[in-house]
């Protein structure tokens, strides 16, 4: 299957700062990564959005 695009959104301010490519197989849980948010100016948890 082809790779699908997804965004990582900040859980604090909701801005979508990062885009990633995921495999086409569906997963029961969404990806959560600790990344830097330029709007909050700190490291926050970013969750996968589709």
HTML snippet that shows the backbone in 3Dmol.js (N, CA, C, O; Angstrom):
<script src="https://3Dmol.org/build/3Dmol-min.js"></script>
<div id="view" style="width:600px;height:400px;position:relative"></div>
<script>
const pdb = `
ATOM      1  N   UNK A   1       0.830  -1.183   0.000  1.00  0.00           N
ATOM      2  CA  UNK A   1       0.000   0.000   0.000  1.00  0.00           C
ATOM      3  C   UNK A   1       0.875   1.246   0.000  1.00  0.00           C
ATOM      4  O   UNK A   1       2.039   1.211   0.397  1.00  0.00           O
ATOM      5  N   UNK A   2       0.301   2.320  -0.443  1.00  0.00           N
ATOM      6  CA  UNK A   2       1.020   3.584  -0.504  1.00  0.00           C
ATOM      7  C   UNK A   2       1.062   4.246   0.870  1.00  0.00           C
ATOM      8  O   UNK A   2       0.245   3.963   1.746  1.00  0.00           O
ATOM      9  N   UNK A   3       2.027   5.126   1.026  1.00  0.00           N
ATOM     10  CA  UNK A   3       2.124   5.883   2.273  1.00  0.00           C
ATOM     11  C   UNK A   3       1.062   6.974   2.293  1.00  0.00           C
ATOM     12  O   UNK A   3       0.741   7.561   1.260  1.00  0.00           O
ATOM     13  N   UNK A   4       0.518   7.241   3.482  1.00  0.00           N
ATOM     14  CA  UNK A   4      -0.500   8.277   3.628  1.00  0.00           C
ATOM     15  C   UNK A   4       0.056   9.421   4.453  1.00  0.00           C
ATOM     16  O   UNK A   4       0.847   9.213   5.372  1.00  0.00           O
ATOM     17  N   UNK A   5      -0.368  10.642   4.112  1.00  0.00           N
ATOM     18  CA  UNK A   5       0.085  11.822   4.840  1.00  0.00           C
ATOM     19  C   UNK A   5      -0.748  12.010   6.097  1.00  0.00           C
ATOM     20  O   UNK A   5      -1.953  11.757   6.108  1.00  0.00           O
ATOM     21  N   UNK A   6      -0.093  12.453   7.142  1.00  0.00           N
ATOM     22  CA  UNK A   6      -0.768  12.790   8.390  1.00  0.00           C
ATOM     23  C   UNK A   6      -0.041  13.985   8.992  1.00  0.00           C
ATOM     24  O   UNK A   6       1.125  14.234   8.685  1.00  0.00           O
ATOM     25  N   UNK A   7      -0.730  14.713   9.842  1.00  0.00           N
ATOM     26  CA  UNK A   7      -0.141  15.869  10.514  1.00  0.00           C
ATOM     27  C   UNK A   7      -0.016  15.579  11.995  1.00  0.00           C
ATOM     28  O   UNK A   7      -0.752  14.763  12.549  1.00  0.00           O
ATOM     29  N   UNK A   8       0.931  16.262  12.632  1.00  0.00           N
ATOM     30  CA  UNK A   8       1.067  16.195  14.082  1.00  0.00           C
ATOM     31  C   UNK A   8       0.616  17.536  14.645  1.00  0.00           C
ATOM     32  O   UNK A   8       1.186  18.577  14.320  1.00  0.00           O
ATOM     33  N   UNK A   9      -0.415  17.505  15.492  1.00  0.00           N
ATOM     34  CA  UNK A   9      -0.973  18.725  16.065  1.00  0.00           C
ATOM     35  C   UNK A   9      -0.589  18.828  17.534  1.00  0.00           C
ATOM     36  O   UNK A   9      -0.585  17.833  18.260  1.00  0.00           O
ATOM     37  N   UNK A  10      -0.268  20.032  17.958  1.00  0.00           N
ATOM     38  CA  UNK A  10       0.067  20.315  19.352  1.00  0.00           C
ATOM     39  C   UNK A  10      -1.184  20.142  20.209  1.00  0.00           C
ATOM     40  O   UNK A  10      -2.260  20.609  19.837  1.00  0.00           O
ATOM     41  N   UNK A  11      -1.049  19.475  21.351  1.00  0.00           N
ATOM     42  CA  UNK A  11      -2.200  19.259  22.229  1.00  0.00           C
ATOM     43  C   UNK A  11      -2.532  20.497  23.048  1.00  0.00           C
ATOM     44  O   UNK A  11      -3.639  20.599  23.576  1.00  0.00           O
ATOM     45  N   UNK A  12      -1.601  21.443  23.168  1.00  0.00           N
ATOM     46  CA  UNK A  12      -1.834  22.650  23.962  1.00  0.00           C
ATOM     47  C   UNK A  12      -2.551  23.719  23.135  1.00  0.00           C
ATOM     48  O   UNK A  12      -3.619  24.194  23.523  1.00  0.00           O
ATOM     49  N   UNK A  13      -1.963  24.097  21.989  1.00  0.00           N
ATOM     50  CA  UNK A  13      -2.541  25.185  21.195  1.00  0.00           C
ATOM     51  C   UNK A  13      -3.301  24.693  19.967  1.00  0.00           C
ATOM     52  O   UNK A  13      -4.069  25.457  19.381  1.00  0.00           O
ATOM     53  N   UNK A  14      -3.106  23.430  19.560  1.00  0.00           N
ATOM     54  CA  UNK A  14      -3.844  22.863  18.440  1.00  0.00           C
ATOM     55  C   UNK A  14      -3.250  23.131  17.072  1.00  0.00           C
ATOM     56  O   UNK A  14      -3.826  22.704  16.071  1.00  0.00           O
ATOM     57  N   UNK A  15      -2.121  23.821  16.986  1.00  0.00           N
ATOM     58  CA  UNK A  15      -1.527  24.109  15.683  1.00  0.00           C
ATOM     59  C   UNK A  15      -0.874  22.850  15.118  1.00  0.00           C
ATOM     60  O   UNK A  15      -0.315  22.036  15.853  1.00  0.00           O
ATOM     61  N   UNK A  16      -0.959  22.713  13.804  1.00  0.00           N
ATOM     62  CA  UNK A  16      -0.380  21.557  13.114  1.00  0.00           C
ATOM     63  C   UNK A  16       1.002  21.943  12.614  1.00  0.00           C
ATOM     64  O   UNK A  16       1.135  22.626  11.598  1.00  0.00           O
ATOM     65  N   UNK A  17       2.023  21.505  13.327  1.00  0.00           N
ATOM     66  CA  UNK A  17       3.390  21.948  13.064  1.00  0.00           C
ATOM     67  C   UNK A  17       4.187  20.994  12.185  1.00  0.00           C
ATOM     68  O   UNK A  17       5.103  21.432  11.489  1.00  0.00           O
ATOM     69  N   UNK A  18       3.871  19.720  12.196  1.00  0.00           N
ATOM     70  CA  UNK A  18       4.676  18.726  11.510  1.00  0.00           C
ATOM     71  C   UNK A  18       3.801  17.874  10.607  1.00  0.00           C
ATOM     72  O   UNK A  18       2.637  17.620  10.915  1.00  0.00           O
ATOM     73  N   UNK A  19       4.372  17.431   9.479  1.00  0.00           N
ATOM     74  CA  UNK A  19       3.682  16.486   8.612  1.00  0.00           C
ATOM     75  C   UNK A  19       4.550  15.242   8.493  1.00  0.00           C
ATOM     76  O   UNK A  19       5.775  15.332   8.407  1.00  0.00           O
ATOM     77  N   UNK A  20       3.904  14.080   8.488  1.00  0.00           N
ATOM     78  CA  UNK A  20       4.611  12.805   8.438  1.00  0.00           C
ATOM     79  C   UNK A  20       3.937  11.901   7.422  1.00  0.00           C
ATOM     80  O   UNK A  20       2.820  12.173   6.982  1.00  0.00           O
ATOM     81  N   UNK A  21       4.615  10.828   7.051  1.00  0.00           N
ATOM     82  CA  UNK A  21       4.052   9.821   6.161  1.00  0.00           C
ATOM     83  C   UNK A  21       3.954   8.513   6.929  1.00  0.00           C
ATOM     84  O   UNK A  21       4.920   8.072   7.551  1.00  0.00           O
ATOM     85  N   UNK A  22       2.769   7.892   6.878  1.00  0.00           N
ATOM     86  CA  UNK A  22       2.519   6.644   7.586  1.00  0.00           C
ATOM     87  C   UNK A  22       2.162   5.549   6.601  1.00  0.00           C
ATOM     88  O   UNK A  22       1.737   5.828   5.480  1.00  0.00           O
ATOM     89  N   UNK A  23       2.332   4.306   7.016  1.00  0.00           N
ATOM     90  CA  UNK A  23       1.924   3.189   6.176  1.00  0.00           C
ATOM     91  C   UNK A  23       0.409   3.183   6.051  1.00  0.00           C
ATOM     92  O   UNK A  23      -0.290   3.733   6.902  1.00  0.00           O
ATOM     93  N   UNK A  24      -0.096   2.567   5.001  1.00  0.00           N
ATOM     94  CA  UNK A  24      -1.524   2.591   4.715  1.00  0.00           C
ATOM     95  C   UNK A  24      -2.369   1.726   5.623  1.00  0.00           C
ATOM     96  O   UNK A  24      -3.593   1.855   5.612  1.00  0.00           O
ATOM     97  N   UNK A  25      -1.765   0.849   6.411  1.00  0.00           N
ATOM     98  CA  UNK A  25      -2.550  -0.024   7.280  1.00  0.00           C
ATOM     99  C   UNK A  25      -3.090   0.758   8.470  1.00  0.00           C
ATOM    100  O   UNK A  25      -2.330   1.486   9.108  1.00  0.00           O
ATOM    101  N   UNK A  26      -4.367   0.633   8.789  1.00  0.00           N
ATOM    102  CA  UNK A  26      -4.939   1.378   9.917  1.00  0.00           C
ATOM    103  C   UNK A  26      -4.441   0.833  11.258  1.00  0.00           C
ATOM    104  O   UNK A  26      -4.213  -0.367  11.412  1.00  0.00           O
ATOM    105  N   UNK A  27      -4.279   1.731  12.212  1.00  0.00           N
ATOM    106  CA  UNK A  27      -3.819   1.359  13.551  1.00  0.00           C
ATOM    107  C   UNK A  27      -4.884   1.745  14.567  1.00  0.00           C
ATOM    108  O   UNK A  27      -5.584   2.737  14.363  1.00  0.00           O
ATOM    109  N   UNK A  28      -5.028   0.998  15.649  1.00  0.00           N
ATOM    110  CA  UNK A  28      -6.069   1.312  16.636  1.00  0.00           C
ATOM    111  C   UNK A  28      -5.771   2.574  17.445  1.00  0.00           C
ATOM    112  O   UNK A  28      -6.701   3.231  17.914  1.00  0.00           O
ATOM    113  N   UNK A  29      -4.496   2.926  17.617  1.00  0.00           N
ATOM    114  CA  UNK A  29      -4.143   4.123  18.387  1.00  0.00           C
ATOM    115  C   UNK A  29      -3.411   5.106  17.485  1.00  0.00           C
ATOM    116  O   UNK A  29      -2.794   4.725  16.490  1.00  0.00           O
ATOM    117  N   UNK A  30      -3.493   6.359  17.851  1.00  0.00           N
ATOM    118  CA  UNK A  30      -2.816   7.394  17.082  1.00  0.00           C
ATOM    119  C   UNK A  30      -1.446   7.687  17.684  1.00  0.00           C
ATOM    120  O   UNK A  30      -1.229   7.522  18.885  1.00  0.00           O
ATOM    121  N   UNK A  31      -0.541   8.119  16.840  1.00  0.00           N
ATOM    122  CA  UNK A  31       0.837   8.395  17.230  1.00  0.00           C
ATOM    123  C   UNK A  31       0.902   9.621  18.138  1.00  0.00           C
ATOM    124  O   UNK A  31       0.250  10.629  17.866  1.00  0.00           O
ATOM    125  N   UNK A  32       1.684   9.542  19.210  1.00  0.00           N
ATOM    126  CA  UNK A  32       1.931  10.667  20.110  1.00  0.00           C
ATOM    127  C   UNK A  32       3.439  10.829  20.267  1.00  0.00           C
ATOM    128  O   UNK A  32       4.138   9.886  20.636  1.00  0.00           O
ATOM    129  N   UNK A  33       3.934  12.040  19.982  1.00  0.00           N
ATOM    130  CA  UNK A  33       5.365  12.311  20.025  1.00  0.00           C
ATOM    131  C   UNK A  33       5.595  13.624  20.763  1.00  0.00           C
ATOM    132  O   UNK A  33       4.816  14.567  20.621  1.00  0.00           O
ATOM    133  N   UNK A  34       6.665  13.682  21.552  1.00  0.00           N
ATOM    134  CA  UNK A  34       7.026  14.919  22.241  1.00  0.00           C
ATOM    135  C   UNK A  34       7.905  15.739  21.302  1.00  0.00           C
ATOM    136  O   UNK A  34       9.043  15.359  21.029  1.00  0.00           O
ATOM    137  N   UNK A  35       7.378  16.873  20.802  1.00  0.00           N
ATOM    138  CA  UNK A  35       8.086  17.706  19.834  1.00  0.00           C
ATOM    139  C   UNK A  35       8.037  19.166  20.270  1.00  0.00           C
ATOM    140  O   UNK A  35       7.264  19.533  21.155  1.00  0.00           O
ATOM    141  N   UNK A  36       8.874  20.004  19.638  1.00  0.00           N
ATOM    142  CA  UNK A  36       8.898  21.429  19.940  1.00  0.00           C
ATOM    143  C   UNK A  36       7.808  22.142  19.151  1.00  0.00           C
ATOM    144  O   UNK A  36       7.685  21.955  17.940  1.00  0.00           O
ATOM    145  N   UNK A  37       7.019  22.961  19.843  1.00  0.00           N
ATOM    146  CA  UNK A  37       5.974  23.765  19.210  1.00  0.00           C
ATOM    147  C   UNK A  37       6.468  25.201  19.128  1.00  0.00           C
ATOM    148  O   UNK A  37       6.763  25.820  20.150  1.00  0.00           O
ATOM    149  N   UNK A  38       6.558  25.734  17.906  1.00  0.00           N
ATOM    150  CA  UNK A  38       7.078  27.095  17.752  1.00  0.00           C
ATOM    151  C   UNK A  38       6.084  28.145  18.230  1.00  0.00           C
ATOM    152  O   UNK A  38       6.484  29.266  18.543  1.00  0.00           O
ATOM    153  N   UNK A  39       4.790  27.806  18.293  1.00  0.00           N
ATOM    154  CA  UNK A  39       3.787  28.754  18.766  1.00  0.00           C
ATOM    155  C   UNK A  39       3.784  28.838  20.296  1.00  0.00           C
ATOM    156  O   UNK A  39       3.618  29.921  20.858  1.00  0.00           O
ATOM    157  N   UNK A  40       3.967  27.702  20.964  1.00  0.00           N
ATOM    158  CA  UNK A  40       4.023  27.672  22.435  1.00  0.00           C
ATOM    159  C   UNK A  40       5.431  27.967  22.956  1.00  0.00           C
ATOM    160  O   UNK A  40       5.600  28.328  24.121  1.00  0.00           O
ATOM    161  N   UNK A  41       6.428  27.817  22.104  1.00  0.00           N
ATOM    162  CA  UNK A  41       7.850  27.988  22.445  1.00  0.00           C
ATOM    163  C   UNK A  41       8.302  27.026  23.534  1.00  0.00           C
ATOM    164  O   UNK A  41       9.097  27.392  24.400  1.00  0.00           O
ATOM    165  N   UNK A  42       7.791  25.786  23.491  1.00  0.00           N
ATOM    166  CA  UNK A  42       8.227  24.754  24.426  1.00  0.00           C
ATOM    167  C   UNK A  42       7.928  23.378  23.837  1.00  0.00           C
ATOM    168  O   UNK A  42       7.239  23.257  22.824  1.00  0.00           O
ATOM    169  N   UNK A  43       8.455  22.353  24.485  1.00  0.00           N
ATOM    170  CA  UNK A  43       8.218  20.985  24.056  1.00  0.00           C
ATOM    171  C   UNK A  43       6.872  20.514  24.592  1.00  0.00           C
ATOM    172  O   UNK A  43       6.620  20.580  25.795  1.00  0.00           O
ATOM    173  N   UNK A  44       6.007  20.036  23.697  1.00  0.00           N
ATOM    174  CA  UNK A  44       4.682  19.553  24.074  1.00  0.00           C
ATOM    175  C   UNK A  44       4.395  18.252  23.340  1.00  0.00           C
ATOM    176  O   UNK A  44       5.101  17.894  22.398  1.00  0.00           O
ATOM    177  N   UNK A  45       3.374  17.560  23.767  1.00  0.00           N
ATOM    178  CA  UNK A  45       2.957  16.332  23.094  1.00  0.00           C
ATOM    179  C   UNK A  45       2.192  16.704  21.832  1.00  0.00           C
ATOM    180  O   UNK A  45       1.285  17.535  21.865  1.00  0.00           O
ATOM    181  N   UNK A  46       2.564  16.083  20.724  1.00  0.00           N
ATOM    182  CA  UNK A  46       1.882  16.271  19.450  1.00  0.00           C
ATOM    183  C   UNK A  46       1.194  14.960  19.089  1.00  0.00           C
ATOM    184  O   UNK A  46       1.810  13.896  19.147  1.00  0.00           O
ATOM    185  N   UNK A  47      -0.085  15.033  18.716  1.00  0.00           N
ATOM    186  CA  UNK A  47      -0.851  13.849  18.352  1.00  0.00           C
ATOM    187  C   UNK A  47      -1.107  13.824  16.856  1.00  0.00           C
ATOM    188  O   UNK A  47      -1.192  14.865  16.204  1.00  0.00           O
ATOM    189  N   UNK A  48      -1.226  12.626  16.331  1.00  0.00           N
ATOM    190  CA  UNK A  48      -1.487  12.431  14.910  1.00  0.00           C
ATOM    191  C   UNK A  48      -2.905  12.874  14.554  1.00  0.00           C
ATOM    192  O   UNK A  48      -3.868  12.517  15.232  1.00  0.00           O
ATOM    193  N   UNK A  49      -3.019  13.656  13.482  1.00  0.00           N
ATOM    194  CA  UNK A  49      -4.316  14.011  12.915  1.00  0.00           C
ATOM    195  C   UNK A  49      -4.312  13.572  11.463  1.00  0.00           C
ATOM    196  O   UNK A  49      -3.256  13.481  10.836  1.00  0.00           O
ATOM    197  N   UNK A  50      -5.480  13.304  10.937  1.00  0.00           N
ATOM    198  CA  UNK A  50      -5.545  12.799   9.562  1.00  0.00           C
ATOM    199  C   UNK A  50      -6.197  13.768   8.627  1.00  0.00           C
ATOM    200  O   UNK A  50      -6.325  13.486   7.435  1.00  0.00           O
TER     201      UNK A  50
END
`;
const viewer = $3Dmol.createViewer("view");
viewer.addModel(pdb, "pdb");
viewer.setStyle({}, {cartoon: {color: "spectrum"}});
viewer.zoomTo();
viewer.render();
</script>
